[in-house]
Amino acid sequence: MRRMMVGLLVGIVALSGQIQAKPQGEVIDPAVVGYPQRMVAFGDSITRAFLADGNPNNIADQPQYSWATGTSSEVNSLAEQIRTATGNLTATNAAASGASMNALVGQVNAATSADAQYATILIGANDVCRSNEAAMTSVADYRAQLVSGLNQLTTNEPEARIFVASIPDVFKVWQTFKDNPTARAIWNQFGVCQAMFANPESTAPTDMERRQRVRQRIIDFNSQLSEVCSGYLRCRFDQNLLFNSAISPTLVTADFYHPSIAGQRTLASNLAQASFDFTDQTAPVSNVTFSQTQGTWLATLSATDNRGVRGLEYRLPSQTTWTRYTQPIEVDDQATIIVRAVDINGNSEGSRAWSVPAAASYSVFMPLVKFNQ
């Protein structure tokens, strides 16, 4: 005799889906937007405006003419442009003549008390302009020193906007003055950038090839500046604007190497356009979506901005350092994350806390199953 049995198979399935979250409470870290009130310039003799006035009786740094922090109306530096707009800026010139990239960390630490909200970096010409080609800094060392400097700067001043200028094309300086006997004499007498300027009239293959290799090292250094800077949310590179700039006799001072007052003025005008637009005073707005699959919660971050979003960062309530967002974050049930967005002009949104919803809902299914015997 065949018997039929009816049974119940009971199962539990977690629901999946997305939940549009809402931020909780007040702003935790205040927004940072618009013009800075404190600025620091890092770099070498270009930023120190060495011999800018061309006076042979004053062969020294002349920081009043600096493209970055100078006070002279003849230059209209980046600092003066900000003061004109706001009437309120403290500017510190932390650059040092002769500095190479390995000096950046020291400059950054020496300027900690300046509490920079805006930092400019123009450094690297001295890594190329050595006594000979073999003495140039390697690309690997240059990159490592740059990373160390930016890591230190962003550790000391995590919300500072950082503007990195490219290294000028010293090859163009050689092209401009190689036929000038006074320039050749000064380059030789004072040993100016001999990696590039040695035997300036020579058309021998060895000299021509050397100059191209030195120029390539500048190009390689600038590539490192671009790549490394892109890894920091508040860092902007000048996209090789300075490297691609034209060189003319009026822009170079009496040593036929450093910028003149006119050259510093041109630097200030051009680099101001490549730097952050501080007239943008609108902060980006972030958004968090939580989704759950097979019991695992993921937080997906996004943001909008009137000029463009650079990226987002997040931290846990117990943390003081931020992590740059690159992909959905796995989070625990009812965990809280603090989120803020940064736009292309370095404006930071006021951070807010977002919490994972309560544990996933569950449904019970009881299909009818027949067993024949």
Salt bridges, closest charged atoms under 4 A:
ASP29 OD2 - ARG315 NH2 3.09
ASP61 OD2 - ARG48 NE 3.35
GLU80 OE2 - ARG83 NH1 2.47
ASP115 OD2 - ARG38 NH2 3.02
ASP127 OD1 - ARG130 NH2 3.91
GLU133 OE2 - ARG213 NE 2.57
GLU159 OE2 - ARG340 NH1 2.86
ASP169 OD2 - ARG215 NH2 2.87
ASP179 OD2 - LYS178 NZ 3.32
GLU201 OE1 - ARG184 NE 3.35
ASP207 OD1 - ARG210 NH2 2.89
GLU227 OE1 - ARG143 NH1 3.06
ASP255 OD2 - HIS258 ND1 2.54
ASP277 OD2 - ARG307 NH1 2.82
GLU313 OE2 - ARG234 NH2 2.59
GLU313 OE2 - ARG340 NE 2.63
